């Protein structure tokens, strides 16, 4: 089955974003507070969004919705 989710761009994402993507894929049902996750990763929400956009073409919330629909 093909996925409609964009694959993260290899080599451009950082470890914190990769970890979050893997966690979201393992547990798409979890409730995600992206502001809290940004702080947990030591980033401001703006920095988190900027790094996320470099790694994934969808905003974090849209990515999670698409992931849930895929499931």
C-alpha positions in Angstrom: 0.0 0.0 0.0 1.4 3.4 -1.0 1.5 6.1 1.6 0.3 9.6 0.9 2.5 11.0 3.6 5.7 12.6 2.3 8.8 10.9 3.4 11.2 13.0 5.5 14.1 14.4 3.4 17.2 12.3 4.2 20.1 14.2 5.7 18.2 17.4 6.4 16.2 16.5 9.5 17.7 16.7 12.9 17.5 13.9 15.6 14.7 15.5 17.6 12.4 15.7 14.6 13.3 12.2 13.5 12.5 10.9 17.0 9.1 12.7 17.0 8.2 11.3 13.5 9.1 7.8 14.6 7.0 8.2 17.8 4.1 9.5 15.8 4.3 6.6 13.4 4.3 4.1 16.3 1.5 5.8 18.2 -0.7 7.8 15.8 -3.5 7.8 18.4 -1.5 9.8 20.9 -2.5 13.4 21.6 0.4 15.7 20.7 1.1 19.1 22.1 3.7 20.5 19.7 4.5 23.4 22.0 5.3 21.1 24.8 7.4 18.8 22.5 9.3 21.8 21.2 10.2 22.8 24.8 11.1 19.2 25.7 13.5 19.3 22.7 15.0 22.6 23.9 13.4 24.6 21.0 11.1 27.5 20.8 7.8 26.7 18.9 9.0 28.8 16.0 12.3 26.9 15.8 10.4 23.6 16.0 8.1 24.6 13.1 11.1 25.7 11.0 13.0 22.5 11.6 9.9 20.4 11.0 9.3 22.2 7.6 12.8 21.3 6.6 12.2 17.6 7.3 8.5 17.2 6.3 6.5 19.1 3.7 3.3 19.1 5.8 2.8 21.1 9.1 3.0 18.9 12.2 -0.7 18.9 12.8 -1.6 18.0 9.2 1.1 15.3 9.2 -0.5 13.7 12.3 -4.0 13.9 10.7 -2.8 12.3 7.5 -1.0 9.6 9.5 -4.2 8.9 11.4 -6.2 8.7 8.2 -3.7 6.3 6.7 -4.1 4.0 9.7 
